[in-house]
Amino acid sequence: MFGGLTVTTYSLVFFLPTILKQLGWTSIRAQVMSIPVFLVAAAITLAAAVLSDRLKRRYEILMVNSLLTLIGYAILLSMESVPVGARYFAVYLMTAGGFAAQTISIVWLSNNMGGHYKRAIGVAMQVNYFCPFTNSRWSFQNRSVS
């Protein structure tokens, strides 16, 4: 699950201005319009972290945020028939849901590990081995011989 969440968050971080430019805005306006998206995502991530910690329910909060991301992708999938305002709202859903779900998945693993050495190794393995962007260094090696 962490790998899929990481693909979502990395894609949004790198391509959000391009996605917003597809809404018909200029490059400068797309950059400016990405600021509130990330601010809302930060607020939702903090709220989800506090709520999941108080309720001691990580799975339910993770699934709600994953569902928000899925709804955002569904709206953007039918972007030809959806107005610009709804597509911009979909970007909010995808970013807020993806960032919160990724954060909770990291915390959930570390809470289930006993001892600080196991916790450190477990989180490092989760972030490094299950993340396609960091794992690609080992997966796609240049094997040509000169």
Number of C-alpha atoms within 10 A of each C-alpha: 11 18 16 13 21 21 15 19 20 14 12 19 13 10 12 20 21 15 18 22 17 13 15 11 15 14 14 10 13 19 15 13 17 18 12 11 19 19 14 15 21 16 13 19 23 15 13 23 19 12 14 18 15 10 10 12 12 20 14 12 22 23 13 15 26 23 17 21 25 17 17 23 18 13 20 20 13 10 15 10 9 12 10 15 10 14 22 19 14 23 25 22 25 27 29 27 30 28 25 27 31 23 18 22 19 16 15 19 14 19 11 11 15 9 10 10 9 13 16 13 13 17 17 13 12 17 18 14 15 16 18 16 14 12 13 11 10 9 9 8 8 8 6 5 4 3
